[in-house]
Amino acid sequence: MKNKKIFVTGAMGFIGHHWCQKLLDQGHKVYALDIKKPYPQMINNKNFLFFKKSVFNYNLVEKLIKKTDLTCHFAGIASPKEYLVNTTKVIDLTVNPSLKIVEYCKKYNKKLFFTSTSEIYGKSKEIPFNENGNRLLGSTNVKRWCYSTSKALVEHSIFANLTKKSSFVIFRLFNVYGPGLEGRVVDNFLKNAIKNKNLKIFGDGNQKRCFLYIEDCIEIFYEIFKKKSYPNEVINIGNNISTSIYSLAKKILIISNSKSKIIKQTKKKIDKMKSEGYEDITKRVPSLKKLHKMVSYRPKYNLLNGLKKYFFSINKNAK
């Protein structure tokens, strides 16, 4: 494969830094944008150009889109807690830079990878979630849905503007986890278990999620990246084996040999969270038919092995 010039926003975020490392390992030139400091192992790579700037720096963003082959727009805030306490910031960061990036990709006829979310499907009962299936969201006065709605608006903009053949891929991610994750259930449980702090579960813990280890996610991205043309479609990226949150917590306690206990939130606490704009989703399972037609790669890590690898990486970094 011919080496390419790739622009990545949110380059030092969870998904972004793993993606940048993969591209560098394969010999591509990476133009990385983030307000966070770059990972040390990348700095001395001659193919790594880092810009410690905000994605709101539209002049710079436009220049980088113009001079590269593909824009990977990964910048965002994917933490349910932030949806409640920093709602305006979540909407602003998700929507405004994204609309500009779509505009510039259209202007210069550039290709786009955009990371969207399984939040798009909301409370849909159409399990598994099909990319073209219906969305079912709560009221606009429930803050929890600000992220889903913001990502959906960007998806609409991409479909409306990038109409030329082989222009884009939208990745809807389903609970990707691994080193570098922050603000999600897996890292929260693991970090608390290591400190022997109790693992707090919202409700009865029967909520079902499908988890995908970060290495598998990046390999899937790269398989799609290598394609000669892109489908101008949404693709679910995930695993279709569902696990309850309670079962996840139990696995983590076993792996970490923790003294922590699993604590179910009291009704009073749950009512308080709901009054602050939180609403939970009972089950999330992706349909992977479209993905499996597109790539032959299948995840190498089941949940237990992925959690073990993630746990060892946290322990190693803590020493």
N, C-alpha and C positions, 0 to 999 in steps of 0.2 A: 504494500500500500504506500502511495506517495505521501511523504510527510506534509502536514498541513499547519496552518497558522490558526490557532483557536483562541477566542476571547471568552474568558470565564468570569462572570460576576458572582459575588459571594464565594470567591475562590478559596478562602480560608475557613469557610463554614464546614459543617459535617460532610455533606455530599460533595461540596466543591473541592475540598483539599484532597480527598481520595481520587476524584476525577482528574484533577491536575496532575497528581502523581502518576496515574495510569498513562495519561497522554505523554508525559515526559519520559516515562519508561519505554514508550513505543517510539520515541524520537521526534515527537511533534513539538512545535514551538508554541508556548503557552503565554498569552497575555492575561495576567491575573489581576483582578480588581477587588479590593476589600479594604475595610477600615481596620481590620485586625492585622497583626504582624504575620509575616509569612512563616511557614514551618521551616526550621533550620536546614533540613535536608534538601530543600528546593533552591535555596539562595544561590549556591555556587554552580547550579546547572546553567550552562550557557544558553539553553533554550527557554529559560524561565525569565520573563520580564514582569516585574511586580510593580503595581501602582497602588500605593496606600491612600486611596481616595474613595469617596462615597459614590454610590451608584446614582446619586442625584447630581453629580458633576456631568451634566449632559453634553457639554462640549467635548470632554475627554471620551465619554462613552461613544459619541458619534464618530470620533476619529478612530477609535479602536475597532468599531464595527466595520468601518470603511476599509481598513487595512488588513482585515483577517478574513478567513474563508467561512468560518462558522462561529456564531455567537451562542454560548451556553449560558442562559440567564437563570442562575441558581440562587441569586440573592433573595432573602426573605426572612420572615419570622415564623417558624413552624413550632410554636410552643403554646398549647392550650391555655396555660396560665396567662400568657401575654395577651391572648384574645380578650381576656376579661379585664386586665389591669392597664393595658396599653392599646386599647381598641383603635384609637385614631392613628397611632403610629403603625399598627399592623395594616390598616387599610391604605394609608399613605404609601408605605414602602412596597406593599404588594402591587398596588395599582399604578401609581404615577410613573415611576421609572420604567415599568413594563410597557406601558403604552408608548413611551418615547422609543424604547428599544424596538418595538414592533414597527414604529414609524421609520426608524433608520434602516432596519432590515429591508423594508419595502423600498425605500429611497435608493439604496445601493444594491438591491437585488441579492441580498445575503441570506444564508441559511440560518435557521434558528432551532435550538433545542431549549425547551421550556419545561421546568419542573413544576408540575401542578400537584394535586393532592387527592387522596381518596375522600377527603372531606367534601369534595364536590357532590358526592352521592347523598350526603346528609343522612336522613333517617329512612331511606328507601328500603322497602321490604322485598325488592326484586333481587334476591340472592341466588347466584353470585352477581356482583355488579358488572353489568355489561357497559362498555364504553359509550354506547348510544342509548343506554337506558335512561329512564326518567329520574329526575332529582326530586328529593323531598326534604325541604328545610323547615326549620322553625320560624317563629316570628322575627321580624327585624329588630324588635326590642330585646331579643335574646342575644347578648354579645357573642356567644359561642360561634354564631354563624357568620361573623364578619370575615373570617379567613376564607371560608368556602365561597362566599359570595364574591369576594375580591378576586380570587383565583379564576372563578367562572367568568367574570368580566374580562379578564385578560385573555382567556381562551376564546371568547367571542371576538375580541379584537384581532387575534391571530387568524381565525377563520375568515374574518371579514376583509383583512388586508393582504395576507400573504397567499394570494390565489394562484401564483405561478406553480407549475409542476415541480415537485421535489424541493419545497421551500422549508418545511418544518416537521418537527415531531414534538408532541406534547406528552410528557411522562406523568401519569398519575401514580404517585408513590403510595405504597401500602406498608406502613410501619417498618421502615428500614432502620436497622440498629447496628451498633458497633462502635469502635473507638472514635471519639470525638463527638458523640451524640450528647446533646444537652437539652434538658427541659421536657423529656418524654418519660413514659412509664418504665421502660427497660433500664435506662441509666439511673433513674430515680431509685428503683428497687435495688439495683446492684450496688450503688454507692452507699445506700442506707444499710444494706446487708453487711457490707464490709466493715461498717462502723458499729455493727450490732444495734442499729436503730430499727424500730418497728416499721414494717411495711404497711402503709395505710391504703386500703382499698375503698373505692367509691362504690357504695351499694353492696350487693351480695357477691360481687366478683365473678358473676356468670357472663359478663360481657365477653364476646368472642372477637379476637383479632388474629390476623395472619402476619407473621413476622418474617422479614427477609434480611439476611446478613449483608452488610455493606459490600463485601468482596463480590458477592453474587450480583448485587445491584450494578456495580461498576462494570462487571464482565458483560452483563446484558446491555448496558449503555454502549459499550465498545463494539459489541456485535452489530448493533444498529448503526453506530457511527461508521463502520466499515462498508455499509451498503452503498452501492453506486447511486441510488436515488432514495429519497425519503418520502414516506407515504402521505404527508399532509393530513395526519390523523392523530387522535388520542390513543395512547397505548397504556394499559394497566401494567405497572411494574410491581410484582410482589410474589408471594407464595400463596397457594390456595388451601393450605392446611391450617385450620383454625384452632386456636388455643384460648381457653378462658383466662382472664386476668388472675384469677385465684390460682390456677394451675401454673401460670408463669411465675407467680410469687413463690410457690412451693419449689419449683425447679431452681430458682435463684438461691433459695435458702440451702438446698442440698449442695449445689455447686460451690457456694461460698463457705459452707460449713459454719453458717452464722447462728448466733444465739437470738437473732431477731424473731419477733412474733408477727403474724399476719393479723392486722387489726382492721375490722370493718368499720367504716365511718358511722357515727350515730345518725339517727334521723334528723336531729337538730342541726348537725354539721352539714348534712346533705341539703336540707332545706335552705340553709344559709348560702351554700354554693349556688343553688338554683336561683335564689333571690339576687345574686350577684351576676347572673347571666350565663350560668353553666347548664348544659344539657348533655346527657350522655347518649351514646349510640349502642344499641344492643349487640349488633353483629355486623362485621365487615369482612366480606370475602370477595376477592376479585375474580372475574372471569378472565382466564388467561388464553383463551382460544386464539385471539388475534396475535398476541405475543408469540405463542408457540408456532404459528404459521410463519412468523417473521424471522425467528431465530431458533437455532437448534440447541442453544445453551440451556441447561437446566441447573437449578441451584445445587451446590455441592454441600452446603451446610444445612442440616436439620436444626431445629431450634436449640436442642440440648448442646450440640457441638458448637453452634454459633455463640451461645451464651458462655460456654467454657472459654472459648478463644477471647471473647470480649472481657471476661473476668480476669484472665491472666494478663491481658494488656493493661488493665487498670492497676492491677497489683504491681506489675513491672514498673509502671510509670510512677507509682507511689513510693517506690524504694529509692 
